[in-house]
Amino acid sequence: MFESTSDLSGERFWDDQIAANTEMFRQADLLEEAAYKIIDCDSSNEAWARFTDAKALADAQRTAAYRDWMRINRAMRK
C-alpha cells in the first residue's frame, strides 16, 4: 500500500499498515453499499448498468485490499 521509512519490525509500522488496510476494506464496503442503493428503488436498465459499474468498483477495491492484506501478512511472517 505505502512505503515507510520506519523500522519494518516496529510495532507502530505494522499498526499503521493494518490501519491503512482496514481503511481500504471500509472503502470497499462503502462502495458496495452505494452500489446496492442504486437498485434499491429503481430497477430500470439504466439503474442496473450503474449498479454493475459501481459494484465493479467496489469489487476492485476489495480485491486491492485483500492483496494488500496478503502482502502485509507475508511481510509480518518474515
N, C-alpha and C positions, 0 to 999 in steps of 0.2 A: 504494500500500500504506500508507504513512505519510507524514506531513508532518514536515519537519525545519526547524529554524531555521538550519541550516548553509548555507554558500555553495553554491548549486546547481552551481557549476563546480568545486568542490573534489573532489579525488580521493577523499578519505575519505567524502564524501557518497555518491558512486557506489559505492564499495566496500560501504558499509552497505546501499544499495538492492539491490545484486546479491546480497549475502549473505542478506538477508531474502527475496528472491525465490527463491533456491536452497533455502531452508528450506521455502518453500511447495511447491515441486516435490517435495522429500523427503517432506513430509507426504502429498502425493498418492500417492507410491509406497508409503508405509507403509499407507495406507488401502486401496489396491488389493491389496496383498499380504494384508492381513487379510481382504478380501472373498473372495479365492480360497481361503484356508484354510477358509472356511465350507463350501465344496463339495468340499474335498479328500477328506474321508472320509464325507460324508453327501450323498446325492443325493435326499433327500426333498423334497417340495413346499415344506415349511416352510424347509428349508435354501436352496432356490433363491429363495424370497421374501426371506430375509435377505440372501443374496448380491446380489440385484438392488438392494436398498436400500443396502447397503454399497458396491456398485460405483458407484451413482449419486452417493454422497457423494465417492468418490474422483475420479470424472469432474468433478464440480463444483469440487473443489479444484484439479484440473489446469487446468480452464478459467480459474479465477481467477488461477492462477499464470501462465498464458500471457498473459492480458490485462494483468497487471501487468508482465510482461516486455516486452510491446509498448509499454506506457506508458514504461517505463524507456528502451527503445531509441529511441523518438521523442524523448524529452527529452534524451538524450545527444547527439543529432544537431544540436540547436539551438545 
